[in-house]
Amino acid sequence: MQSAELASLAGVTVRTLRHYHQIGILPEPERAANGYRRYGVHDLIRVLRIRRLVAVGVPLEETPRLLDEPVAGGSLEANALLDRLEAELMSQEVRIAAQRAVIRRLRGESGALDIPPELGRFLRAMSGIAPSREVERIDRDQTVLLAHLVGESGLPQLVGFLERLSAPEVLPTLTDVASRFYHLDQHTSESQLDGFVEDFVTSLDPVLRSLAEEDFALDLTNATSLLAEYSETTLTPMQQHALARIGERLDTPSQI
């Protein structure tokens, strides 16, 4: 039989047969006078065995040993292999269950798919502040970066910190300050910049210090270079200057 017939009988594709040849688990048969490979029933049986092993979960690279030196059912080696495959499946089930839990939380939060669901509410609150899609993208990027840098262990603190910033009694002040910050550009005068920095410190410094006292501070010392690089490539020079001035006034350049 030719490759197309073998593939049809075995329930695979001709491309799969070629792959089996390439990785060495299916010997290439001799070619007939017309140049086509000639397969026999023994090739069909080997492909069927490969398919069965793969269906059980055996990686392709491990099939040669089982194909050429069959392991008797119930042997210690076979049982060890089955134990390993079952453990891998159980691990996959745990990961799948965790993914489904995240999906359910994302549905409940109606948040973005590319950030932890716990941060969805804050991102939605900030989207109402941003004056443009570009600014919304910056907020999203920063949220993704922060979530990664704090890691799983620091995520609860980050969530608590952002939830406090977006609380009803704080959000109006944050909205006003953020809106003014987004509009800082080359047309902003020095006196306007001074006024913005002063208003920022006056209105938000008490909130930030209160959060720090409540152990909501996030140590991002090791992330300052990445955060600085992001600011340099996305914010206007005036916005960067404003952040530097604010950092000096708050005297907390490496913490949120």
C-alpha positions, 0 to 999 in steps of 0.5 A: 500500500502507498502512504495515502492508503496507510494513512487512511487505514490508520486514521492519521495524515501523510504528514504524520507518517513523514514526521514519524519517519523523521523522528525515527519511530517508523522505519522508512520502507523501500520504494517501488520501481515507481518511486513511491514507498511501499507499506505493508501490514506490519507498518500499519500495526506499528502506526496503530500501536504508536497512535494507541501509546500517544492516546494514552499519553506517552510522549512520542520520544518515549515510544521507541522503547515501548514499541521495540521492547514491549513492556508486559502489562502489569510489570513494574516498569509499565505501572511506573509509566502509568503512575507518571502519566496519571500524575501528569493528568492530575496536575493538568486537572489542577491547572485546568480547574484553576484556569476555569476559576480565573475565567469565572472571576473574569466574568464576574469582574467583567475585567480585561483578559490580560490582567489578574481579575482582582485588578479589573475593577480598578482598571475600569475605574481608571478608564473613566479618567483617561482622556484617550485610548492611548492613555487607557493603553498606558494604564493597562500596560502599567497594571500588567507590569506592576502585577507581574513585578509584585508576583503572586505573593505581592498581588493582595497588597497591590489589590488592596492598594489600588482598591483604596485609591479607587474608593469612593472617597478618594476616586474624585481626587484621583480623577482630578489629579490624573486628568491634569497629569495626562494634559501636562505637555510642552505648553505647560508653564512652570507655574502650572507645573508648580501648582499641579505638583503642590495640589498632588502632594497636598491631596494624595500624600495623606492617602499614600502615607495612610496606606503605607502605615497600614502596610499597603506599601509595595517595595518596588526597589528592584523594579525601578529601572523597568518602571523608569524605562516605561515612563521614558518611552511613553510619558511626555518630558513634562509628565516625567519632570512632574513625577520626578518633582512629586517623588522628591516631595513625597520622598518615596521614589522606590515605593508605591 
